Amino acid sequence: MAAAAPVPRPLELDPKYDDYDFPTTAAVPLSGHAGYLTAEQQAQVSQLRLMLESEGYTKRLDTLTLLRFLRARKFDVNLSKQMFIECEKWRQETNLDDVVPNWDYPEKEEVFKYYPQYYHKTDKDGRPVYIEQLGNIDLTAMYKITTAERMLTNLAVEYERVADPRLPACSRKSGVLLETCCTVMDLKGVGISKAPQVFNYVKQASVLSQNYYPERLGRLYLINAPWGFSTVWGVVKAWLDPVTVQKIHVLGSGYQKELLAQVPAENLPKQFGGSCECAGGCQFSDMGPWREEQWAKPAKWEKKEGAAAAAPAADATIQNAGAEVKEGGAATAAAAGQGNAALPVDVKADAPAPAAA
């Protein structure tokens, strides 16, 4: 018997932390999401905030952020608190708040010759579309252009840009709260010889995405999946949360019809069956509502004009100190994250399956 639809309930905002300039009601009525919280879930948000305040935390205590951590841990307040604190410790250790507004990645064009990964316009639900092409990954060549640490830093910076300004702009344009992305991972060219490098990248993705950026995956399309991949997926999905499995679509070379049902042709690059041909290449355009004057607003992390904040050193990066997936192992990397794969960190392959992506 299907569960009853959640009852609409205006989100209770905290005047100290909640200063949203975009819609705060989720696009789909789902339990635990903004605009559809039960009284108990709303109380759990307040409880988590009070617990974190009591330990001295003052940043990122807004309601929508806390809800993402609570959903990631099935509204277990203590586990959500632990996850949030570990995330904040990581942010402090990496000095991420200072790195983001000053980050420069001039080697991007060269890196993209081997591993394009970029945000490009929106899907039919108004969410950012994120695209990765894994077939040309060559770590030896890539590390002559950049370093593992700089790749990791760029990945984290892009996650921050998803949170602001990309998703807020998409929410303004759609008129509803959007918190997730639609990911397209192209496996064309991923043969036996390249599989180890590609698999390690995908496995490592879960470290950053699952531990520090929960609840960002809306849909994941694995296209041009090589022969035998569907068989492997049939085994892997048995380990995943059913909510996660529903978000993942494994498609072969005839993927266009299903992908175009989710991403409008005018928003999908021509090489994937769409009609978009951005000047200079779709992978470098960063086109989307976040670039449209009507919907775009400066990110809150942007440096204010005349601010005296000291910029970090030009070579500031997130160090490759190694990390573990707190929940979810190698098999869940692409499912629980957004699909971002370039993470030079270690992952425990025997970690338990995640609660939900």
Buried (B, 14 or more C-beta within 10 A) or exposed (E): EEEEEBEEBEBEBBEEBBEBEBBBBBBEEBBBBBBBBBEEBBEBBEBBBEBBEEEEBEEBBBBBBBBBBBBBBEBBBEBBBBBBBBBBEBBEEBEBBBBBBBBEBEBBEEBBEBBBBBBBBBBEBBBBBBBBBBBBBEBEBBEEBBBBBBBBBBBBBBBBBBBBBBBBBBBBBBEBBBBBBBBBBBBBBBEEEBEEBBBBBBBBBBBBBBBBBBBBBBBBBBBBBBEEBEEEBEEBBEBBBEBBBEBBBBBBEEBBEEBBEBBBBEBBBEBBBBEBEBEEEBBBBBBBBBBEEEBBBEBEBEEEEEEEEEEBEEEBBBEBEEBBBBBBBBBBBBBBBBBBBBBBBBBBEEBEBBBBB
